[in-house]
Amino acid sequence: MSDLDHGNPRPGNPGNPENLSLEDLDAVVRQSEETLRRLGGVFGELETVTGEGSGAGGLARALVDGTGRIKEITLEPRIMRLDSQAVAEAVTEAVRAAQEAAGRANEELLRAATGGDPLPLDMADARRRFEDIGQDLVRTLDDLTRD
């Protein structure tokens, strides 16, 4: 049975919020709540993400957190045979590899939570965007329920 049969006429533009039926609104709210629930869980997981990398054939190793901050640098004693420039390059290579690994892990978690939609990897920006989306949803729902 169509909306017209239920006495709920829906003009030609279904993308217009004024044309949403109560069932449509309910579906949007359920979907939004589910997405926000999944994203809330992901933000907790993102805090535990780490990345590991190495340089100079494993003589330098780095461990970073999910934001790319260095947690640990490990140097094998044999690295001291290299000159200072080579040691610096090895450490830089290890840190960059670790940061890339953490970025990939973050991206995988976010893609899993959003069904594959790409998201920015800047976590502060991502959080602001999700807060904005939530506020927009609340305003839209308020506008629809006032009418």
Secondary structure, 3 states (H helix, E strand, C coil): CCCCCCCCCCCCCCCCHHHCCHHHHHHHHHHHHHHHHHHHHHHHHHCCCEEEEEEHHHCEEEEEECCCCEEEEEECHHHHHCCHHHHHHHHHHHHHHHHHHHHHHHHHHHHHHHCCCCCCCCHHHHHHHHHHHHHHHHHHHHHHHHC
